Amino acid sequence: MSDKEDINKILSKTPNLWNIKNKPNDFSYIDSLFSYLSKIKKDISKISKIGTQTIPYNYSFFHYILYYTYYPKEPFIFYKKDSLIFGAFTDKKFKQVEFSFPLFQNPSTALNHLDQFLSNKEFYSILKKYNTKNILLRDIDDDFVNLLRNSNNNYNFRLKSLKELNYNIYDLKKTLDLTGEEFSNLRWHLNKFKNNNYKVEEIPLSDAVKPVIHLIGKWRKKATRDRGFSYVNVSSDKLAARLFSNIEKYFLSKNVKNLVDPENILSKVLKINGEVAAFSLGFPLGLFNKQKIFAHSVGISDISISHLAEYAQYDFWKKVKEKGYQYINDGPTWKNDLETYKNKFRPIKKEKYYWASISLKK
């Protein structure tokens, strides 16, 4: 039996837990996920909602599907009354496990349930057998952090370290109006692009999966060569292109609109002078009900075409606004020059979250 098979066998015995046995090379695991969610929807739909502008980036089933299910991650979902917890082993040798909290009644309840889960006989046997010492809590706020700092002996784990992240929140109308001196830089880029008189065409993602995947790889190679690093997570972005190119048709056939609306997954592929040169994709943040805030998850453009990045993003955001969204959350920033780029679109606020590393006491 392989390590993966061993992990899945143990996970399948863990109470209140969903996990997948196969890799997401088709939609069967999504069908399994939503079957699980359908059974608990009545309970978790009663849990308090987070404010519109403060929804963290993990607060979406689409984010879970996209970022928690690609190799080498082994994802699972744990539910206990008042808390829904996303999780995944994120290391090839199962040395690290991550958790996030898309739905919970309050931080104290959520951490208590996590503590019980980590101490569960089956799950704890995985941590012990594979010597899993790195435990990461993603996108937690100050209330979570204060509980961890002051927990004393409340939990069987302790806080090791914190990494602060800022999520940029944008008002779509304000950005798209381009009014005032603060948007002069963005206006300049858009005008420069338009003045080149490129032939710009939009094509459906379903007709451009292979060219988009090629663009993602090309972007990463050029960025790594020219800058020494790349913002692109090649695995997840390619998975996004493959999965979400036909996901609406799949979801409609499976009749899961009582959980999510696949029509709210938006994408845009642009051809510049006949070549696929830009790909954007995103989805609503929030569970079950359409919220007013949208996650811009993937944004790739040919960096050899000057000013295309700004044009493609602005153009995609127009599509998002047309669908009725008011705000954009474009995720955390890892590099200063990426922060400089994001500031061109003038966020109205920067929402602070933390990634917390914890360790078991026993």
C-alpha positions in Angstrom: 0.0 0.0 0.0 1.4 3.4 -0.9 1.5 6.3 1.5 -1.3 8.0 -0.3 -3.5 5.0 -0.1 -2.7 4.6 3.6 -3.5 8.3 4.2 -6.9 8.0 2.4 -7.7 4.7 4.2 -7.2 6.4 7.6 -9.0 9.6 6.5 -12.0 7.6 5.4 -12.4 6.3 8.9 -12.3 9.8 10.5 -15.8 11.0 11.6 -17.5 14.0 9.9 -14.8 14.1 7.2 -14.8 14.2 3.4 -11.8 13.4 1.3 -11.1 12.2 -2.2 -9.4 9.0 -3.3 -8.6 10.1 -6.9 -6.8 13.1 -8.4 -9.0 15.7 -10.1 -8.5 14.5 -13.7 -12.3 14.5 -14.1 -15.3 15.9 -12.2 -16.0 12.9 -10.1 -14.4 14.3 -7.0 -16.4 17.6 -7.4 -19.6 15.5 -7.5 -18.5 13.7 -4.3 -17.7 17.0 -2.6 -21.1 18.5 -3.4 -22.9 15.4 -2.3 -21.2 15.7 1.1 -22.0 19.4 1.3 -25.7 18.8 0.3 -26.0 16.6 3.5 -24.8 19.3 5.8 -26.1 22.5 4.0 -29.0 22.9 6.3 -26.7 23.1 9.4 -23.9 25.2 8.0 -26.2 27.7 6.2 -27.2 28.9 9.7 -23.7 29.8 10.7 -23.1 33.6 10.9 -22.0 35.3 7.7 -18.8 37.4 7.4 -19.2 41.0 6.4 -19.2 41.8 2.6 -15.9 43.5 2.4 -14.1 41.3 4.9 -14.5 37.9 3.3 -11.1 36.2 3.2 -9.8 34.6 0.1 -10.4 31.1 1.2 -14.1 31.7 1.7 -15.2 29.8 -1.4 -15.7 26.3 -2.6 -14.2 27.2 -5.9 -11.0 28.4 -4.1 -10.9 25.0 -2.3 -11.4 23.1 -5.6 -8.7 25.1 -7.3 -6.0 25.4 -4.7 -6.5 22.4 -2.4 -6.8 19.7 -5.0 -3.7 19.8 -7.2 -0.6 17.6 -6.8 0.9 17.0 -4.3 -2.0 18.1 -2.0 -4.4 15.6 -0.4 -7.5 17.6 0.5 -10.3 17.0 3.0 -13.1 18.9 4.7 -14.1 18.5 8.3 -17.5 19.6 9.7 -18.6 19.8 13.2 -21.6 21.8 14.5 -20.9 25.6 14.1 -17.7 25.1 12.1 -16.6 24.0 8.6 -12.9 23.5 8.2 -11.0 23.1 5.0 -7.8 21.0 5.2 -5.1 19.5 3.0 -1.7 17.7 3.4 0.5 19.9 1.3 3.8 18.1 1.2 4.8 15.1 -0.9 5.8 13.2 2.3 2.9 14.5 4.3 5.1 16.6 6.6 2.8 19.6 6.5 -1.0 20.0 6.8 -2.9 23.2 6.3 -6.3 24.4 7.6 -8.6 27.3 6.9 -12.0 28.3 8.3 -14.5 29.3 5.7 -17.5 29.0 8.1 -17.6 29.2 11.9 -19.8 30.6 14.6 -16.8 32.3 16.4 -13.0 31.8 16.6 -13.1 30.1 20.0 -15.6 27.4 18.7 -13.6 26.9 15.5 -10.3 26.4 17.4 -12.0 24.1 19.9 -13.2 21.9 17.0 -9.8 22.0 15.3 -8.3 20.9 18.6 -10.7 18.0 18.9 -10.0 17.0 15.3 -6.2 17.1 15.7 -6.6 14.9 18.7 -8.9 12.4 17.0 -7.5 8.9 17.2 -7.5 8.3 13.4 -6.2 11.7 12.3 -3.6 11.9 15.1 -2.3 8.5 13.9 -1.4 10.1 10.5 0.4 13.0 12.2 2.4 10.5 14.3 3.1 8.0 11.6 4.3 10.5 9.0 6.0 12.8 11.6 3.8 15.7 10.5 5.1 18.7 12.5 4.2 21.6 10.3 0.6 22.7 10.9 -0.5 25.9 9.2 -3.7 27.9 9.8 -4.4 30.1 6.7 -6.2 33.5 6.6 -7.0 33.9 10.3 -7.8 37.3 11.8 -6.8 39.2 14.9 -9.4 37.4 17.0 -7.9 34.0 16.1 -4.4 35.3 16.8 -5.3 36.7 20.2 -6.9 33.4 21.2 -3.8 31.5 20.1 -1.5 33.9 22.0 -3.5 33.8 25.2 -4.7 30.2 25.1 -2.4 28.9 27.8 -3.6 25.3 28.3 -6.9 25.6 26.4 -5.6 23.6 23.4 -3.3 20.7 22.6 -1.3 23.0 20.3 0.6 26.2 20.7 1.4 29.1 18.4 4.9 29.0 16.8 5.0 31.8 14.3 2.9 34.3 12.4 3.1 35.7 8.9 1.0 38.8 8.2 -0.8 39.2 4.8 -2.7 42.0 3.3 -5.6 41.4 0.9 -6.4 44.3 -1.4 -10.1 45.2 -1.6 -11.2 47.3 -4.6 -14.5 49.2 -5.3 -15.2 48.2 -8.9 -17.2 51.4 -9.8 -14.4 53.6 -8.4 -11.7 51.8 -10.3 -13.6 51.4 -13.6 -14.6 55.1 -13.6 -10.9 56.1 -13.6 -11.8 59.5 -12.2 -9.1 61.7 -10.6 -5.4 62.1 -10.3 -5.0 58.8 -8.4 -5.8 56.9 -11.5 -3.5 58.8 -13.9 -1.0 56.0 -14.0 -3.7 53.4 -14.9 -5.2 55.7 -17.6 -1.7 56.2 -19.1 -1.2 52.4 -19.4 -4.7 51.9 -20.9 -4.2 54.7 -23.4 -0.7 53.5 -24.4 -2.2 50.0 -25.1 -5.1 51.4 -27.2 -2.8 53.7 -29.2 -1.0 50.6 -30.5 -4.2 49.6 -32.4 -3.9 46.0 -31.6 -6.5 43.6 -33.0 -8.2 42.5 -29.7 -10.6 39.5 -29.7 -12.3 37.7 -26.9 -12.7 33.9 -27.2 -14.4 31.4 -24.9 -12.1 29.6 -22.5 -13.6 26.3 -23.7 -12.1 27.0 -27.1 -8.6 28.0 -25.8 -7.6 25.6 -23.1 -4.3 24.4 -24.7 -3.2 27.9 -25.8 -4.0 29.2 -22.3 -1.9 26.5 -20.7 0.9 27.2 -23.1 0.6 31.0 -22.2 0.9 30.1 -18.4 4.1 28.1 -18.9 5.5 30.8 -21.3 4.8 33.5 -18.7 6.5 31.6 -15.9 9.6 30.8 -17.9 10.0 34.4 -19.1 9.3 35.9 -15.7 11.8 33.5 -14.0 14.4 34.3 -16.6 14.0 38.1 -16.6 13.2 38.6 -12.9 14.5 35.6 -11.1 11.0 34.7 -9.7 7.4 34.1 -10.9 4.1 35.0 -9.3 2.4 32.2 -11.1 1.5 28.9 -9.5 1.6 26.9 -12.7 -0.2 23.8 -11.3 -3.2 25.6 -10.0 -3.5 28.0 -12.9 -3.4 25.2 -15.4 -5.9 23.3 -13.4 -8.1 26.4 -13.5 -8.0 26.4 -17.3 -8.8 22.7 -17.6 -11.5 22.4 -14.9 -13.4 25.7 -15.3 -13.5 25.6 -19.1 -16.5 23.3 -19.0 -17.5 23.4 -15.4 -20.8 25.3 -16.0 -22.0 22.5 -18.3 -21.0 19.9 -15.7 -22.7 21.7 -12.8 -25.9 22.2 -14.7 -26.0 18.6 -15.6 -25.6 17.6 -12.0 -28.2 20.1 -10.7 -26.1 21.6 -7.9 -27.4 25.1 -8.1 -28.9 24.7 -4.6 -25.3 24.9 -3.4 -23.4 27.1 -5.8 -24.2 28.9 -9.1 -21.5 27.9 -11.7 -22.6 30.8 -13.9 -20.7 33.0 -11.5 -17.4 31.5 -12.4 -16.1 34.2 -14.9 -13.2 33.9 -17.3 -11.9 36.0 -20.2 -9.4 35.0 -22.8 -8.0 37.6 -25.1 -6.3 37.2 -28.5 -3.9 40.0 -29.5 -3.3 40.1 -33.2 -4.5 36.5 -33.5 -2.5 35.0 -30.6 -3.9 34.0 -27.2 -2.1 36.6 -24.9 -4.2 37.1 -21.8 -6.3 34.9 -19.4 -8.3 36.0 -16.4 -10.5 33.9 -14.1 -12.4 34.4 -10.9 -15.3 33.4 -8.8 -17.6 34.8 -6.0 -16.4 34.8 -2.4 -18.9 33.4 0.0 -20.6 30.1 0.5 -24.1 29.2 -0.9 -25.3 32.7 -1.5 -24.0 35.1 -4.1 -22.0 37.9 -2.3 -21.1 41.3 -3.6 -17.3 40.5 -3.5 -15.4 38.6 -6.3 -12.1 36.9 -6.1 -9.8 37.7 -9.1 -8.0 34.4 -8.9 -5.9 34.1 -12.1 -4.5 37.0 -14.2 -1.9 36.1 -16.9 -0.8 38.2 -19.8 2.0 38.1 -22.3 4.6 40.3 -20.6 6.3 41.0 -24.0 3.2 43.1 -25.0 3.6 46.4 -23.2 0.6 47.6 -21.1 -1.4 44.5 -21.8 -1.5 43.4 -18.2 -3.3 46.6 -17.2 -5.7 46.5 -20.2 -6.6 42.8 -19.6 -7.3 43.3 -15.9 -9.4 46.4 -16.5 -11.3 44.7 -19.2 -12.0 41.6 -17.0 -13.1 43.8 -14.1 -15.7 45.4 -16.4 -17.2 41.9 -17.0 -17.2 41.3 -13.3 -19.1 44.5 -12.6 -21.6 43.7 -15.4 -22.5 40.6 -13.4 -23.5 42.7 -10.4 -20.4 42.5 -8.1 -19.3 45.6 -6.2 -15.9 44.6 -4.8 -12.8 42.7 -5.9 -10.4 40.8 -3.6 -7.3 39.9 -5.6 -5.5 37.9 -2.9 -2.3 38.4 -0.9 0.9 40.2 -2.2 4.3 38.6 -2.0 6.6 41.0 -3.7 7.0 44.8 -3.6 6.7 45.3 -7.3 3.5 43.3 -7.4 2.2 45.5 -4.7 3.1 48.5 -6.8 1.2 47.1 -9.8 -1.9 46.4 -7.7 -1.9 49.9 -6.3 -2.5 51.2 -9.8 -6.1 50.0 -9.4 -6.4 51.8 -6.1 -7.7 49.5 -3.4 -10.1 51.1 -1.0 -8.8 49.1 1.9 -6.2 46.4 2.8 -7.7 43.7 4.9 -5.1 42.1 7.3 -4.9 38.4 7.9 -2.3 36.0 9.2 -0.9 32.6 8.4 -0.2 31.0 11.7 2.2 28.0 12.3 1.2 25.9 15.3 2.7 22.8 16.8 1.2 20.0 18.9 2.2 19.9 22.5 2.2 16.1 22.7 
